[in-house]
Amino acid sequence: MTTIQTDVAVIGAGTAGLAAYRAAIAAGKRAVIIEGGPYGTTCARVGCMPSKLLIAAAEAAHELRHTAPFGVHVDGQIRIDGREVMARVRSERDRFVGFVVRGVENIPEADRIRGYARFIDNTTLEVDGQTTVRASRVVIATGSTPTLPAPFKAFGDRLIVNDDVFAWEDLPASVVVFGPGVIGLELGQALSRLGVRVRVFGVSGSLGPLTDPVIRAYAASTFNDEFYLDPNARVTEMERDGDQVVVTYLDREGRSVTERFDYALAATGREPNVRGLGLENTGLALDERGVPLFDAQTLQCGNAPVFIAGDANNILPLLHEAADEGKAAGENAASYPQVKPLARRAPIGVVFSDPQIAMVGQRFADLVDGSFVTGEVSFEDQGRSRVMLKNRGLMHVYGDKATGRFLGAEWTGPRAENIAHLLAWSYQQGLTIGQMLAMPFYHPVVEEGLRTALRDAAAKLAP
Ligand SMILES: Cc1cc2nc3c(=O)[nH]c(=O)nc-3n(C[C@H](O)[C@H](O)[C@H](O)COP(=O)(O)OP(=O)(O)OC[C@H]3O[C@@H](n4cnc5c(N)ncnc54)[C@H](O)[C@@H]3O)c2cc1C
């Protein structure tokens, strides 16, 4: 058993952990970073990047199939070579992972510990029974893993998660997706566009991150034009038969339908990686999921010299939030017992579906009834969107009745990833709807649709 003394021990070399380690070193402390799995981060290996690579291939196939209305005809059959699709996804993904791994390798070897860490007490960790790390402070940055509800066990090894999709060498013929959240929608639509027979089932009516029921209903109907999606499905039987999974469900007319699929993809949510961390050996108070109670501003767990950042705390499981939180946790660990609140950026979320889904600022569900107005625009007749035949979408922007300030927006529509940034920057600046309308809008651009929604809100705000 080797013993290592350090100021800060970071558990997990993902986006949050690497940011925490670098912040602690930048603050002049000794630090070590402990990683049990492969280096390369969830985002680059099995998250943001490979999913966007798969979506890019799907978009290419989709565009090719939809040229005719422009008078441009692609004669002959469109051929999707699943092996080539997956080869590009994996090789480009490996390139991104390579950059991250090289960054990790630049960390002095003495600071890198391989193995799974377990708490012995608040600041003592044991790594794979081989190394004891005695730290003055600890940052938990262990990320999250997909939840697998018990009934899915019936599918045996035909039950897969996102990680498995990106390991495929070829595309399967059919996949049933459980969970129309961000991951299920992105992967489900991409696979469908690549010629895979896809069904997407949800249980609670939710769709992506949307909370505005009007936008949610619009989005559900739009996606259903392309693939079967039931956010409120009644699945009555799930079983494994040979190499396939068999799912029986009631379709929208209430008829019982039984279908066979090559795989069942579980995208029903993710849970913080806290199991096996030995948190019961610490003095930390834990919630019902076993996650330490922590201050969302400072990321500190109680009064202990322990901090939690990134997907492990499950506040906002997004890449840029993991990076911000990791840095803040590393800084606070270094300066402990002096800790300061993290300056959070404006909330922003994007789903890379088509049409895209985006949310900025406060969620509709969190706004107080009667205190705000809703400005609306449909992208169906929006000039530039129609020009490009990308005219599917509906946007709601919310304005505060008392101050005229822009409160937030939820929508689905073209170029949402770009418009979301304009709105997030406006939100962070605390702009009013009037101030936003005083900004330039070029012609003809999709952003003119945003202007229509803002004008609608402004008219409703006017006394
Ligand atoms: C399919 C998919 C698509 C996504 N797309 C997007 C997107 O488009 N945009 C976006 O912003 N976000 C996206 N995300 C979310 C984003 O990837 C995560 O929010 C982010 O990667 C979280 O980083 P992290 O550092 O908290 O965790 P991770 O990067 O998962 O790092 C945690 C690390 O801790 C290690 N670990 C765990 N337990 C231990 C232990 N006991 N000892 C040692 N090491 C341990 C793990 O092996 C892992 O390497 C996506 C996620 C998925 C799954």
The ligand as an ORCA input file, in Angstrom:
! r2SCAN-3c Opt
* xyz 0 1
  C     -25.050     10.924    -25.228
  C     -24.732     12.213    -24.512
  C     -24.768     13.402    -25.214
  C     -24.452     14.598    -24.579
  N     -24.500     15.747    -25.307
  C     -24.210     16.922    -24.702
  C     -24.219     18.137    -25.448
  O     -24.478     18.142    -26.661
  N     -23.924     19.294    -24.798
  C     -23.642     19.312    -23.455
  O     -23.395     20.395    -22.911
  N     -23.622     18.176    -22.721
  C     -23.893     16.987    -23.317
  N     -23.850     15.834    -22.581
  C     -23.541     15.917    -21.127
  C     -22.040     16.039    -20.862
  O     -21.367     15.035    -21.577
  C     -21.786     15.894    -19.363
  O     -22.508     16.897    -18.680
  C     -20.316     16.038    -18.980
  O     -19.539     15.170    -19.750
  C     -20.112     15.743    -17.489
  O     -18.744     15.838    -17.147
  P     -18.234     15.307    -15.737
  O     -16.821     15.746    -15.599
  O     -19.181     15.662    -14.674
  O     -18.294     13.710    -15.850
  P     -17.399     12.696    -16.704
  O     -16.802     13.297    -17.905
  O     -18.268     11.493    -16.870
  O     -16.210     12.323    -15.723
  C     -16.364     11.537    -14.572
  C     -15.163     10.617    -14.469
  O     -15.104     10.071    -13.156
  C     -14.631      8.731    -13.244
  N     -14.999      8.042    -11.998
  C     -16.244      7.733    -11.554
  N     -16.185      7.175    -10.326
  C     -14.872      7.136     -9.990
  C     -14.178      6.681     -8.839
  N     -14.811      6.161     -7.781
  N     -12.826      6.786     -8.827
  C     -12.153      7.308     -9.893
  N     -12.773      7.748    -10.996
  C     -14.111      7.680    -11.044
  C     -15.294      8.213    -14.487
  O     -14.609      7.093    -14.992
  C     -15.240      9.428    -15.405
  O     -14.084      9.410    -16.224
  C     -24.118     14.609    -23.192
  C     -24.067     13.405    -22.485
  C     -24.363     12.211    -23.131
  C     -24.286     10.934    -22.353
*
